[in-house]
Amino acid sequence: MSSATLEVTIMGQSYVLACPEGEQDALREAVTEVDREMCSIRDLGKIRARERIAVLAALNLAHAKRLAAAGVPASASGDATIADLPARLRQVQQKLDAALDSDGQLL
C-alpha cells in the first residue's frame, strides 16, 4: 500500500506525518481530536510541559475509547459530563503531579 505525507498542526506545532493512501481524512479527524484534547488541558493553565499535556491527553482519549468500546455512555459510567471535564482534568493532573513528584520521572 502506498503512503502519503500529511502536514498537520497540534497545539500550534506543525508535524509532517506518513499516512497510507486513502486514510488522510481519518488521520485529520484523529489530529483534530488530539489537538482539541491537548489544548483543553493546556488551557486549564496549570500544566505547560508539552510532554505532560500529551500524556494526559492520551490517557483521556484512551479512557474514552475503552468506554465507547464497552458500550458505556460517559454519563452512565459515572464519569463527569463535558461541563465537569475541567474539574476531572485537574484531578488527573494532581494525581500525575503527585506521582511525578516522588521521583521526577513518568516511567
Sequence and secondary structure as in RCSB ss.txt:
>XXXX:A:sequence
MSSATLEVTIMGQSYVLACPEGEQDALREAVTEVDREMCSIRDLGKIRARERIAVLAALNLAHAKRLAAAGVPAS
ASGDATIADLPARLRQVQQKLDAALDSDGQLL
>XXXX:A:secstr
  EEEEEEEETTEEEEEEEETT HHHHHHHHHHHHHHHHHHHHTSS   HHHHHHHHHHHHHHHHHHHHTT  TT
TTT   GGGHHHHHHHHHHHHHHHHHHHS   
